[in-house]
């Protein structure tokens, strides 16, 4: 199987498959047809089969898909069993919420360190993890073979922090800043989260609906 030829759109649908299969499993559903899965995904049966065939299929004609088996296979494809080690940089409102409430152990990661530059919170804990001085970040990452960093810091602080992380071997970033990491580190793997962009997109959709109502 050559995963290099699989489109990003298919890969970005895999977490939705996993989430809905988890719900089906929790509800006691043992198997699901491509048609039913398509209904849940707001897709088509042919699209579901096409997506899953990119990774080998997993279904049987006339039977459908075993919910537990398919969920497990998608978990393997996503790498949820890898337990990648991650650090979070920035223990402000967003960072604290993420560290406190995200179930990283179910999402392929293990959060092992939290860092900030606010001396008043050094030593306090979030889910048993002590908040450390960001000056310790580079040595901590190098010593602990950190795989990924979650960045919840201001944009102007990001270049120096990313440079420090990169020099200690970190190449993967969950980026809540507006700093364009790939511009300086093209080999980095980055998922950017721009909350303001998402909200403006919602605003656009709402504005379109208002304008259509005014015209009708």
Secondary structure, 3 states (H helix, E strand, C coil): CCHHHCCHHHHHHHHHHHHHHHHHHHCCCCEECHHHHHHHHCCCHHHHHHHHHCCCCCCECCCEEEHHHHHHHHHHHHCCCCCEEEEEECCCHHHHHHHHHCCHHHCCEEEEEEEECCHHHCCCEECCEEEEEHHHHHHHHHHHCCCEEEECCCHHHHHHHHHHHHHCCCCEEEECCCCCHHHHCCCCEEEECCHHHHHHHHHHHHHHHHHHHHHC
